[in-house]
Amino acid sequence: MLTIEDIYRDLPSLETDRLRLRKITLDDTKEMFSYGSNEEVTKYVTWDTHNTMDDTKGFIEFVIKQYESNNLAPWGIEYKSTNKLIGTIDFVSWKPTHHVAEIGYVLSPDYWGKGITTEAAEKVIEFGFNKMDLVRIQAKCFVDNNASARVMEKIGMRYEGTLRKAAFIKGKHEDLKVYSILREEYSKTR
């Protein structure tokens, strides 16, 4: 059975037509701060809006330590035509014994509505089923985050239900929609 260390010992870069999913570096601080400091972006994520570049630098330093420790850590979403970081995507949790993982993502608003998150998520799902021996990949979003729910639907996930007051985020309990895709469903569409 694969372990988290097996995959994250050397997190591979993944490519799509427009994107490169790769490790985040301190050189990405400016681009990450650009979207991480935007309250429209952070409205639907679990982390706080970045108030200073030091907030962003601190997050990137944490991610680098995760890479070095062979732990779950995000891929940076790089737009190939500009070589700029425009977001992140990752397995926010992975239970190898159960062959189940959950994805999460965030994207700069400059790239919203262009199919970028869908493209990145499809690649990560492919990686999960083909390289991580997953049988289920799920994702959650705030109930009023329609754009994220739409991404989940586009990548073949099915809505399973709403977890009521399932997370305490930014000082209040939030309801979360849950979506998932199973390996056999993925295989039928590929």
C-alpha positions as CSV (number, residue, x, y, z in Angstrom):
1,M,0.0,0.0,0.0
2,L,1.2,3.5,-0.9
3,T,2.0,5.9,2.0
4,I,1.8,9.6,2.1
5,E,5.6,9.6,2.2
6,D,5.8,7.5,-1.1
7,I,4.0,10.3,-3.0
8,Y,5.2,13.4,-1.2
9,R,8.8,12.4,-0.9
10,D,9.3,14.1,-4.2
11,L,6.0,15.7,-5.3
12,P,5.9,15.4,-9.1
13,S,5.1,18.3,-11.4
14,L,1.9,17.7,-13.4
15,E,1.1,19.4,-16.7
16,T,-2.1,20.2,-18.7
17,D,-2.5,22.2,-21.9
18,R,-2.4,25.5,-20.0
19,L,-1.1,24.7,-16.6
20,R,1.9,23.4,-14.7
21,L,1.2,22.0,-11.2
22,R,4.4,22.2,-9.3
23,K,6.0,22.9,-5.9
24,I,5.5,26.3,-4.4
25,T,8.7,28.4,-3.7
26,L,9.4,31.7,-2.0
27,D,9.6,33.2,-5.5
28,D,5.8,32.9,-5.6
29,T,5.2,35.2,-2.6
30,K,4.2,38.2,-4.6
31,E,1.7,36.3,-6.8
32,M,0.2,34.4,-3.9
33,F,-0.2,37.6,-1.9
34,S,-2.0,39.1,-4.8
35,Y,-4.9,36.7,-4.5
36,G,-4.4,35.7,-0.8
37,S,-5.0,39.3,0.2
38,N,-8.2,39.5,-1.8
39,E,-11.3,39.2,0.5
40,E,-13.4,37.9,-2.5
41,V,-11.0,35.0,-2.8
42,T,-10.7,34.3,0.9
43,K,-14.5,34.5,1.5
44,Y,-14.9,30.8,0.9
45,V,-11.6,29.3,2.2
46,T,-10.7,28.1,5.7
47,W,-7.7,30.4,6.1
48,D,-7.6,34.1,6.9
49,T,-7.0,36.8,4.4
50,H,-3.3,37.7,4.1
51,N,-2.8,41.1,5.5
52,T,0.9,41.4,4.7
53,M,3.5,39.8,2.5
54,D,4.9,38.3,5.7
55,D,1.6,36.3,6.1
56,T,2.1,34.9,2.6
57,K,5.8,34.2,3.2
58,G,5.0,32.4,6.4
59,F,2.5,30.2,4.6
60,I,5.0,29.4,1.9
61,E,7.6,28.6,4.5
62,F,5.1,26.2,6.1
63,V,4.4,24.5,2.8
64,I,8.2,24.1,2.1
65,K,8.5,22.4,5.5
66,Q,5.7,20.1,4.5
67,Y,7.5,19.2,1.3
68,E,10.7,18.6,3.3
69,S,8.9,16.4,5.8
70,N,7.2,14.3,3.0
71,N,3.7,15.5,4.2
72,L,0.6,16.6,2.3
73,A,1.3,19.9,0.6
74,P,-0.2,21.9,-2.2
75,W,0.8,22.1,-5.8
76,G,1.1,25.6,-7.1
77,I,-1.0,26.3,-10.2
78,E,1.3,28.0,-12.7
79,Y,-0.1,29.5,-15.9
80,K,2.3,28.3,-18.5
81,S,2.0,31.2,-20.9
82,T,3.1,33.7,-18.1
83,N,5.1,31.3,-15.8
84,K,3.1,32.9,-12.9
85,L,1.5,31.3,-9.9
86,I,-2.2,31.8,-10.0
87,G,-3.5,29.5,-7.3
88,T,-3.0,26.2,-5.5
89,I,-4.6,22.8,-5.5
90,D,-4.0,19.8,-3.2
91,F,-5.2,16.8,-1.4
92,V,-6.1,18.4,1.9
93,S,-6.5,15.0,3.4
94,W,-5.6,11.4,2.4
95,K,-6.5,8.2,4.2
96,P,-4.3,5.6,2.5
97,T,-5.8,2.7,4.5
98,H,-9.3,3.6,3.2
99,H,-8.0,4.7,-0.3
100,V,-9.9,8.0,0.2
101,A,-8.7,11.6,-0.3
102,E,-10.2,15.1,-0.4
103,I,-9.1,17.9,-2.7
104,G,-9.2,21.6,-2.2
105,Y,-8.3,24.6,-4.4
106,V,-8.0,28.3,-4.6
107,L,-7.5,30.5,-7.7
108,S,-6.7,34.2,-8.5
109,P,-9.9,36.0,-9.5
110,D,-8.1,37.2,-12.7
111,Y,-8.5,33.6,-13.9
112,W,-12.1,32.8,-12.7
113,G,-14.6,31.6,-15.3
114,K,-11.9,30.3,-17.7
115,G,-12.0,26.6,-16.7
116,I,-8.6,26.7,-15.0
117,T,-9.7,25.1,-11.7
118,T,-11.5,22.4,-13.6
119,E,-8.4,21.7,-15.7
120,A,-6.2,21.5,-12.6
121,A,-8.7,19.4,-10.6
122,E,-9.1,16.9,-13.5
123,K,-5.3,16.4,-13.5
124,V,-5.1,16.0,-9.7
125,I,-8.0,13.5,-9.8
126,E,-6.3,11.5,-12.6
127,F,-3.1,11.5,-10.4
128,G,-5.1,10.3,-7.4
129,F,-6.8,7.4,-9.1
130,N,-3.8,6.4,-11.2
131,K,-0.9,6.9,-8.8
132,M,-2.3,7.0,-5.3
133,D,-4.6,3.9,-5.6
134,L,-7.6,5.9,-4.5
135,V,-11.2,4.6,-4.8
136,R,-12.9,7.8,-3.7
137,I,-12.0,11.5,-4.1
138,Q,-14.2,14.1,-2.4
139,A,-14.4,17.8,-2.0
140,K,-16.4,20.2,0.1
141,C,-17.5,23.8,-0.3
142,F,-19.5,26.4,1.6
143,V,-23.2,26.1,0.7
144,D,-23.2,29.4,-1.0
145,N,-20.0,28.9,-3.0
146,N,-21.7,28.1,-6.3
147,A,-18.6,28.5,-8.4
148,S,-16.8,25.8,-6.4
149,A,-19.8,23.5,-6.5
150,R,-19.9,23.9,-10.3
151,V,-16.2,22.9,-10.6
152,M,-17.0,19.7,-8.7
153,E,-19.8,18.9,-11.0
154,K,-17.7,19.6,-14.1
155,I,-15.0,17.2,-13.0
156,G,-17.6,14.4,-12.6
157,M,-18.3,14.6,-8.9
158,R,-21.8,13.9,-7.5
159,Y,-23.4,15.9,-4.8
160,E,-23.9,13.7,-1.7
161,G,-25.5,16.1,0.7
162,T,-24.9,19.0,3.1
163,L,-23.0,18.6,6.4
164,R,-24.8,20.9,8.7
165,K,-22.6,23.2,10.8
166,A,-19.7,20.8,10.0
167,A,-16.9,23.3,10.3
168,F,-16.1,26.2,12.6
169,I,-14.4,28.7,10.3
170,K,-13.6,32.3,11.0
171,G,-15.7,32.5,14.1
172,K,-18.8,30.7,13.0
173,H,-20.2,27.3,12.1
174,E,-20.6,26.7,8.4
175,D,-22.7,24.2,6.4
176,L,-20.6,22.3,3.8
177,K,-21.7,20.7,0.6
178,V,-20.0,17.3,-0.1
179,Y,-19.3,16.0,-3.6
180,S,-17.4,12.9,-4.6
181,I,-16.3,10.8,-7.5
182,L,-15.4,7.0,-7.3
183,R,-12.8,5.3,-9.3
184,E,-15.3,3.3,-11.4
185,E,-17.2,6.5,-12.2
186,Y,-13.9,8.1,-13.3
187,S,-12.9,5.1,-15.4
188,K,-16.2,5.1,-17.3
189,T,-15.7,8.7,-18.4
190,R,-12.1,8.3,-19.6
